[in-house]
Amino acid sequence: MGILSRRNSGISIIEVVLFGSLAAGLFLWIAPWIAKPTIIQQKLLAALDERKALRATDALINDLKRMMPGSLNTEFLPHEGPLTFLISAETTEMGELPSAPSGVSYVYQLAKSGETGALYRVTTTTPAVILDGLLVSEPTSPLFHYDPELKIVTIDLRWKQPERPILRVVRRVSLPN
């Protein structure tokens, strides 16, 4: 009986190391493919969140474009609002008298939790929530900022949703002369 015919019934250390190395290499090669759907879903959700935030601020941008010149006090613009101004009346049919301009305010109100708040559009009717879950603005990055040289209002939102990264949305609009 030679060495080849005499074999123990166990697994040798060399076999364990060899199998472990192959399994680890295979796992490292497959792992990115397994995580790919999750990464794609996160990127898709981030793109949808950004689109939702931009759509939510469209009303504010459109109101600023329709703002009557001189109705916004740009000398004192607090960093959390309220942003109050007059908007011109809707366009009317030929021969009809235009209606009077209406006032609109954009107000940031802190939630009871104290961490986030909501941006409201307030007209003569009830207030409407523009975007909920906004973080408190800071003096270094105010919610509303006016640049007198360029005559541009900058809206800087930091939106926090549960289990998602903070999304920062910055919109700029040139004010009418």
C-alpha positions in Angstrom: 0.0 0.0 0.0 1.4 3.3 -1.0 0.9 6.8 0.0 -1.8 7.4 -2.6 -4.0 4.6 -1.3 -3.9 5.7 2.3 -6.2 8.7 2.7 -7.9 10.1 5.7 -11.6 10.9 5.5 -11.3 14.6 6.4 -10.7 17.8 4.5 -7.1 19.1 4.4 -6.1 22.6 5.2 -5.0 23.2 1.7 -8.4 22.3 0.4 -10.0 24.7 2.9 -7.7 27.6 1.9 -8.1 26.9 -1.8 -11.9 26.8 -1.6 -12.1 29.8 0.7 -9.9 31.8 -1.7 -12.0 30.9 -4.7 -15.3 31.6 -2.8 -14.0 35.1 -1.7 -12.8 36.0 -5.2 -16.1 34.9 -6.6 -18.0 36.9 -4.0 -15.9 40.0 -4.6 -16.6 39.7 -8.4 -20.4 39.2 -7.9 -21.0 41.8 -5.1 -21.1 44.9 -7.3 -23.7 43.2 -9.5 -25.8 42.3 -6.5 -25.7 45.9 -5.2 -26.4 47.5 -8.6 -30.2 47.5 -8.4 -30.1 49.2 -5.0 -27.7 51.9 -6.3 -29.8 52.5 -9.3 -32.9 52.9 -7.2 -31.2 55.4 -4.9 -30.1 57.5 -7.8 -33.6 57.4 -9.3 -35.1 58.4 -6.0 -32.6 61.3 -5.8 -33.5 62.5 -9.3 -37.3 62.3 -8.5 -36.8 64.2 -5.2 -34.9 66.9 -7.0 -37.7 67.2 -9.6 -40.3 67.3 -6.9 -38.5 70.1 -5.1 -38.0 72.1 -8.3 -41.7 71.7 -9.1 -42.7 72.8 -5.6 -40.8 76.0 -6.0 -42.2 76.8 -9.4 -45.1 78.7 -7.8 -42.6 81.0 -6.0 -40.5 81.5 -9.1 -43.6 82.4 -11.2 -44.9 84.8 -8.5 -41.5 86.5 -8.4 -41.6 86.9 -12.2 -45.1 88.4 -11.9 -44.1 90.7 -9.0 -45.0 94.3 -9.3 -41.7 96.4 -9.3 -41.0 98.0 -6.0 -43.4 95.9 -4.0 -40.7 93.8 -2.4 -38.7 95.4 0.4 -35.2 94.4 -0.6 -33.6 96.6 2.1 -34.7 94.3 4.8 -35.1 90.7 3.7 -34.9 88.3 6.7 -33.1 85.0 6.0 -36.2 82.9 6.8 -38.8 85.3 5.4 -41.5 86.1 5.2 -41.1 87.1 1.6 -44.1 89.4 0.9 -44.8 91.3 -2.3 -47.6 92.2 -4.8 -48.2 90.2 -7.9 -49.8 91.7 -11.0 -53.3 90.7 -12.0 -53.9 87.8 -14.4 -54.1 88.7 -18.1 -57.6 89.6 -19.1 -59.5 89.5 -22.4 -59.5 92.5 -24.7 -61.9 95.2 -23.4 -62.0 93.9 -19.8 -60.6 95.9 -16.9 -57.7 94.2 -15.1 -58.3 93.2 -11.5 -56.3 94.8 -8.7 -53.0 93.3 -7.8 -53.0 90.8 -5.0 -50.6 90.3 -2.2 -48.7 87.0 -1.6 -46.4 85.9 1.1 -44.0 83.0 1.4 -43.5 82.0 5.0 -41.2 79.4 6.6 -42.7 77.9 9.7 -40.8 75.6 12.0 -42.5 72.3 12.9 -43.1 71.3 16.5 -40.1 68.9 16.4 -37.9 71.9 15.9 -35.6 70.2 13.3 -37.5 70.9 10.1 -40.3 73.1 8.9 -42.5 73.9 5.9 -42.6 76.7 3.3 -46.1 78.1 2.9 -47.7 80.3 0.2 -50.1 82.6 1.8 -52.6 84.7 -0.2 -56.0 86.1 0.7 -57.2 82.5 0.9 -55.9 79.7 3.1 -52.2 79.0 3.2 -50.9 76.2 1.0 -47.8 74.1 1.8 -45.2 74.5 -0.9 -42.6 72.0 0.6 -42.5 70.2 3.9 -39.4 68.9 5.7 -37.1 71.9 5.1 -34.2 72.4 7.4 -33.8 75.6 9.3 -31.8 78.1 7.3 -28.7 79.7 8.6 -27.4 83.3 8.2 -24.6 81.9 6.0 -27.0 80.2 3.7 -30.3 82.1 4.0 -33.6 80.8 2.6 -34.1 84.1 0.7 -31.2 86.3 -0.4 -31.3 89.4 -2.6 -28.3 90.5 -4.6 -28.7 94.3 -5.3 -26.1 94.5 -8.0 -27.7 91.8 -10.1 -31.2 92.3 -8.9 -31.6 88.6 -8.3 -33.4 86.7 -5.5 -31.9 83.4 -4.6 -34.0 80.7 -2.9 -31.8 78.2 -1.0 -33.7 75.1 0.3 -32.2 72.2 2.2 -34.8 69.4 2.1 -34.7 66.5 4.5 -36.8 63.4 3.9 -36.8 60.3 6.1 -34.0 57.8 5.3 -32.6 59.9 2.4 -29.7 62.3 2.1 -30.3 66.0 2.5 -31.1 67.6 -0.9 -30.1 71.2 -1.5 -32.1 73.1 -4.1 -30.9 76.6 -5.2 -33.1 78.7 -7.5 -32.4 82.2 -8.8 -34.8 84.6 -10.4 -34.2 88.0 -11.8 -36.6 90.6 -10.5 -38.6 92.9 -12.9 -37.3 96.5 -13.1 
